[in-house]
């Protein structure tokens, strides 16, 4: 049986630049349906987040907090891309 990864790559970009890049153990935020979490091995997924914090958790309890007027989060093949200020 294949083992699930413990982390996944994350890239945050806007139209002009790459804002942040790293690895995460989880991401949490809220969309129009409610609170959601992204964990390693998550199914492919696309959502829009409006004016809600996006919390990126990494090892050693390190946490990043990003908030944008509108952001699109995509998960594909265990890679997360966040497109900010859409």
CORVENRA-V312146 format. One record per backbone hydrogen bond with DSSP energy under -0.5 kcal/mol. CO is the residue of the C=O (numbers start at 1). NH is the residue of the N-H. If there is no record, write none. Layout:
BEGIN
CO;NH / CO;NH
END
This chain:
BEGIN
8;24 / 9;80 / 10;22 / 11;82 / 12;19 / 12;20 / 13;84 / 17;14 / 17;19 / 20;12 / 22;10 / 24;8 / 25;40 / 26;57 / 27;38 / 28;55 / 29;36 / 34;31 / 36;29 / 38;27 / 39;42 / 45;75 / 47;73 / 49;71 / 52;68 / 53;55 / 54;56 / 54;66 / 55;28 / 55;57 / 56;64 / 57;25 / 57;26 / 58;61 / 59;62 / 62;58 / 64;56 / 66;54 / 68;51 / 69;51 / 70;85 / 70;86 / 71;49 / 72;83 / 73;47 / 74;81 / 75;45 / 76;79 / 78;9 / 79;76 / 80;11 / 81;74 / 81;83 / 82;13 / 82;84 / 83;72
END
